[in-house]
Amino acid sequence: MKERFLEKLYGEYQAYKASVLSCPNAEIFNRCYEIDAITNFYEILAEKAGELSDGVLEALLPHRYILSELYDLWLEKKDSCYTEMKKHVEDEIDGLVKKHGGDVTDGKQHQ
């Protein structure tokens, strides 16, 4: 069962990859987040396949586009990544400004 699942998953990933590579460069660039997410989902599922029971693998096999389904479901989740990155930028601005000899007053640089 594991081998069937991995073959199906690999085939789906290769088909996705071929479809993306046939796109113009600008579209590929615009789809970077999607490409990264799909690649990560593929790697996670391939790694996790050995831990999943035959029953779970059998239930996943009928899904025609499991990687795309996972991506669509991922987009529906509230993502804290942007919020965390924004906080990081805000937290580090003072240090970066001071490092380059600036003066920080109310978050604005004065030199």
MODELLER restraints for C-alpha pairs under 7 A, 6 or more apart:
rsr = mdl.restraints
at = mdl.atoms
rsr.add(forms.Gaussian(group=physical.xy_distance, feature=features.Distance(at['CA:1:A'], at['CA:54:A']), mean=5.96, stdev=0.5))
rsr.add(forms.Gaussian(group=physical.xy_distance, feature=features.Distance(at['CA:1:A'], at['CA:57:A']), mean=6.76, stdev=0.5))
rsr.add(forms.Gaussian(group=physical.xy_distance, feature=features.Distance(at['CA:2:A'], at['CA:49:A']), mean=6.37, stdev=0.5))
rsr.add(forms.Gaussian(group=physical.xy_distance, feature=features.Distance(at['CA:2:A'], at['CA:50:A']), mean=6.81, stdev=0.5))
rsr.add(forms.Gaussian(group=physical.xy_distance, feature=features.Distance(at['CA:2:A'], at['CA:57:A']), mean=6.89, stdev=0.5))
rsr.add(forms.Gaussian(group=physical.xy_distance, feature=features.Distance(at['CA:5:A'], at['CA:57:A']), mean=6.44, stdev=0.5))
rsr.add(forms.Gaussian(group=physical.xy_distance, feature=features.Distance(at['CA:5:A'], at['CA:61:A']), mean=6.21, stdev=0.5))
rsr.add(forms.Gaussian(group=physical.xy_distance, feature=features.Distance(at['CA:6:A'], at['CA:46:A']), mean=6.41, stdev=0.5))
rsr.add(forms.Gaussian(group=physical.xy_distance, feature=features.Distance(at['CA:12:A'], at['CA:65:A']), mean=6.89, stdev=0.5))
rsr.add(forms.Gaussian(group=physical.xy_distance, feature=features.Distance(at['CA:13:A'], at['CA:42:A']), mean=6.89, stdev=0.5))
rsr.add(forms.Gaussian(group=physical.xy_distance, feature=features.Distance(at['CA:20:A'], at['CA:28:A']), mean=6.55, stdev=0.5))
rsr.add(forms.Gaussian(group=physical.xy_distance, feature=features.Distance(at['CA:37:A'], at['CA:71:A']), mean=6.78, stdev=0.5))
rsr.add(forms.Gaussian(group=physical.xy_distance, feature=features.Distance(at['CA:38:A'], at['CA:67:A']), mean=6.01, stdev=0.5))
rsr.add(forms.Gaussian(group=physical.xy_distance, feature=features.Distance(at['CA:38:A'], at['CA:71:A']), mean=6.47, stdev=0.5))
rsr.add(forms.Gaussian(group=physical.xy_distance, feature=features.Distance(at['CA:41:A'], at['CA:67:A']), mean=6.41, stdev=0.5))
rsr.add(forms.Gaussian(group=physical.xy_distance, feature=features.Distance(at['CA:42:A'], at['CA:67:A']), mean=6.70, stdev=0.5))
rsr.add(forms.Gaussian(group=physical.xy_distance, feature=features.Distance(at['CA:94:A'], at['CA:104:A']), mean=6.26, stdev=0.5))
rsr.add(forms.Gaussian(group=physical.xy_distance, feature=features.Distance(at['CA:97:A'], at['CA:103:A']), mean=6.95, stdev=0.5))
rsr.add(forms.Gaussian(group=physical.xy_distance, feature=features.Distance(at['CA:97:A'], at['CA:104:A']), mean=6.95, stdev=0.5))
rsr.add(forms.Gaussian(group=physical.xy_distance, feature=features.Distance(at['CA:97:A'], at['CA:109:A']), mean=6.81, stdev=0.5))
rsr.add(forms.Gaussian(group=physical.xy_distance, feature=features.Distance(at['CA:102:A'], at['CA:109:A']), mean=5.97, stdev=0.5))
rsr.add(forms.Gaussian(group=physical.xy_distance, feature=features.Distance(at['CA:102:A'], at['CA:110:A']), mean=5.96, stdev=0.5))
rsr.add(forms.Gaussian(group=physical.xy_distance, feature=features.Distance(at['CA:102:A'], at['CA:111:A']), mean=5.28, stdev=0.5))
rsr.add(forms.Gaussian(group=physical.xy_distance, feature=features.Distance(at['CA:103:A'], at['CA:109:A']), mean=5.53, stdev=0.5))
rsr.add(forms.Gaussian(group=physical.xy_distance, feature=features.Distance(at['CA:103:A'], at['CA:110:A']), mean=5.04, stdev=0.5))
rsr.add(forms.Gaussian(group=physical.xy_distance, feature=features.Distance(at['CA:103:A'], at['CA:111:A']), mean=6.08, stdev=0.5))
rsr.add(forms.Gaussian(group=physical.xy_distance, feature=features.Distance(at['CA:104:A'], at['CA:110:A']), mean=6.44, stdev=0.5))
